[in-house]
Amino acid sequence: MTILTPPRAAPEWLRELAAARARYEELFGWPVSVDVEPRRIVVPVGAVVDAVTMPSSLGEKVLAELDITMLAGPVTAGPGGAWWTFLSQPATAPRPEVPAELHAVKVRLTPRGAHAVLPTRDDNNGPWRWIARPQPHRALPPWSAVIAVTRRIVTGGALAAS
């Protein structure tokens, strides 16, 4: 006689990740996936989104300037909040590069084919949180705008007194 054990329900954390994945795909059309081992949601970089990461102190100024120009888009903060990642439309160059003056202040591009981590929870209580949430039916800002505003701030052309 074979004894069948009833299937176990998925753990709560996995259901939460699956719900977050569905939400991102339905609301924004992003091809997100569940990264099970570290228990997080990720989006591949290069096809639908690009990701520019910088220290939060610079990120605050960049976000303020992008907001003034009506080009602000989604921004995440990683664990501890010291680094912000700006999501943008993909760069048009096949191999985009950060200008030297931005590289010197630790602005980095997530390489094509790598992944950007997205917050799993809407309440911002996870390790990854939204600084600026994505908006349904609103295009991501151009990659060039994020880089141009960052460059202008770093070189003293905007918000230098902040």
N, C-alpha and C positions, 0 to 999 in steps of 0.2 A: 504494500500500500504506500502510495506517495502522498506525503503531507505537503500541501500547498500553503505557503505563507502569504498573507495578503500584502499587496504592494505598499511600500511605505510612501508617505507623502514627501514631496521635496522639502528640504529644509527652508525655513523662512527667508534666510539670506539669499537663497537661490531664486525663490519666488520674487523677491524684491528686485534682484538683478534682471530677471526676465520681464518684469513689469516696466522697469526703466528702459530696457532695450526696446520694447514695443512702443513706449511713449516717444522716444527719440525718432524712431522710424516713422511713426504715424504723423507726428507733429512737424518734423523738420525734413524728413526724407533722407536722413543720414544713415549710411550703412554701418551701424554700430554692431558690436559683438560683445559677448560676455567673456571676460577673461576670468575663468573659474578659479584658478589657484590663488591669485591675489584678491579675488572677489571684487571685481571692478568692471565698469563699462568702458569700452575704448572705441575710437573711431579711427579708421586708417587715414593717413595724411597723404595728400597729393592728388587724389581724384576729385573729391567733393569738397574737402576742406584743407586748409593749411593751418599751421599752428606756429605762432611766434611767442617765445617765452622770454621773460625779462624779470629783473628784480621788482618787487612790488612797489618800491619807492618811485621807480621810473614808470611803472605801469599805471600808477595813480594819475600821473601827469598826462600820460598818453591817452588814457581813457577819458579824462576831462576834455582834452583837445578834440578827440574824435567825437565826443558827445556834442561839443559846440558846432562842429562841422556836419553834424547829423550823419556821421559815419560810424558811430559806435556799434559794436557787435558783441557777441558773447565773449565773456572773459571768465576763466576759471582760476581758482587758487588751489595750489597743492597743499599737502599736509604742512601745517605750521604757517601757511600763508606768505612765506618769504618770496615765492615765485608766482607770477601770474602768467597765464597763457591766453593769448588773444587768438580766437578762431577767425579765419578769413576765407574768402574765396581762394581757390588755388592760384598760385603764381603762374604767370604766363610763360616765364622762362623755363626751359627744360631742367635746368639745374640752378635754381635761385640761390643767391648768396647774400649774406648780410654784409653791408658796408663795414669797412675796417673800424670806423669810429663807433659803430654799434657793437661790434664784436668786443671792442675794448671795454665796454660797460656791461658785458655779459648778456647781450641780447642774442638769442639762439633760435634757429629754425629747427623744427622737428623734421628730420629727414623723410623724404618721400618713402612710403612703404612702412614707416614706423607708425606708431599709434599715439594719439592724444587721449588722455584719460578724461572722462566726463563724470560729473557728480552723479551718484546713484539716487540720492534722495532729494526730494523737492524742498525739504525743510532746512537744507544746508547743515545738517547735523553729522554728515559723514566726514571722512578725512579730506575729500575733494569737495569744494563748494563753489557756487556761482558768485562772482563779483558783479557781473552783468549777465542776466539770463538771456538765452536766445528767444526770439519772438517768432511765433508761427507766421508764415507768409511774408517774412521780411528777409531780404537777401543779406547774406554775410557781406561785410565790408570788403572792398578790394584789398588784396595783399599789399599792393603798392601804397595804398593810403596808410595802412598801419606802419609800414616801414618809413614812409615819408614823414609822417607826424613824429615818429620816434626819433628820426634823424634830426628834424628841426628842433626838437626839445633838447637833444643831446648837444647840438652845436650852438645852442643859445638863441635860436630864432623864435621860440614861443615858450611861454610860461617859465622862463628862466628864473624869475623872482620867486616862484613857488617853492 
